[in-house]
Amino acid sequence: MAEDTDKDVFSPLRKGLLELVVLKVISARRAYAADILARLAETEFATQEGTLYPLLSKLRRDGAVDYEWVESEQGPPRKYYSLTAKGKERADELDTYWKTLHETIIKLSKKA
């Protein structure tokens, strides 16, 4: 039970970092939603379609990702997402900011 409570406490932090994590996954290689969900499932950022799809839509509206339809042998065509130049910039900005936050937390935890 304590583990569930811990996850609830960290949920806002994970949700805030989800954009960075999704951009990182897509930057490694183009991916469709099921690929992204599978990659996240193995981590602290495991999420559901109901969270991922709105984020992908927002990233597309913002010009950070684009997609293309690709025929699939296993069923209907799949929408593969890739980063745009703007998305690469956004991922770099978020990554830099995350590193700054991490360094600040380390500095604050040290004795003066």
N, C-alpha and C positions, 0 to 999 in steps of 0.2 A: 504494500500500500504506500509506503514512504517513497518508493521509486516513482509511482504514478504522480504523487504530489510534486516531486522534484521536476518531472517533465512538465507539469503545468506551470511551475515557476519559470522555467526557461523557454516556454513556448513563445512569448513575445520576442525574445532575442533571436530564436531560430527563424521566426516569421520575418523579422527585419532583415536577416541575412539571406533569406531565400532568393531574392533577386540576384545577388552576387553569385550564389552557388549555381543557380540555373544558367546564368551567363557563362560561368566557368565551364559547366558541362557542355554547353553548346559550342564554346570556343575550342574545345578539344577536338570536336568533329561534329558535323551536322547530325542532328538527331530528331527522331519523332517522339511524341509525348510518352509513349510506352518505354522508349529507351531512357528518357530522362527520369521517369518514375522508377524504373529498375535501378538506375545508378543511385538515386536518392534513397531507395529502400534499404540499401546496405549501410546507411549513415544515420547520423542524428537528424538529418533533414528529410527523413521519410515523410512523404505527403501523399495527398490524394488528387485525383483528377479535378475535383471541385475546387482545389486550391491552385493547381498548376495551370489549367486552361485560362482562367481569368488573368493570371500573371503573364502568360505567353501573349494573350491578346493586348494587354497593356504595353508590353515590350514592343509589340508590332506597331501599335498606334504611336509609340514614342520614337519609332524608327530604329530601335536597337536590334531587332531581329527581323528576318524575312523568312519566307518559306517557299517551298516548291512541292507540288504534288508528284509523287513517284509511284508508278505501278508496283503492285505487290503480288507475288505468287501465292501468298497465303490469304488473300482476301481483297478487300477494296483498296484503292490507292491510299498511300500514307502521306501525311503532311510533314515534310522534313524541314526543321528550323536550322538556320545558320545566322551567325552574327553579321551585322552590317559594320561599316567603318564606325558609325556612331555607337553601335553596341560594343565594339572593341574599346572605344574611348570610355564608355560608361563602365565597363568591367574594370578597366585600368584605374579609373577614378575611385570606384568602390573598393578595389583591392588596396589602393594607396591609403584610403581613409581607414580601412580595417586595420592595416599595419600601424597607422598612427595611433589609433585607439589602443591597440595591443601594447605598443611602446609606452603610452601614457599610463596604462594600468600597471605595467611593470615598474615604471618610475615611481608612481604613487605608493606602491607596496614596499618600496625600499625605505629604510630609515634615513632621515636627513643628516 
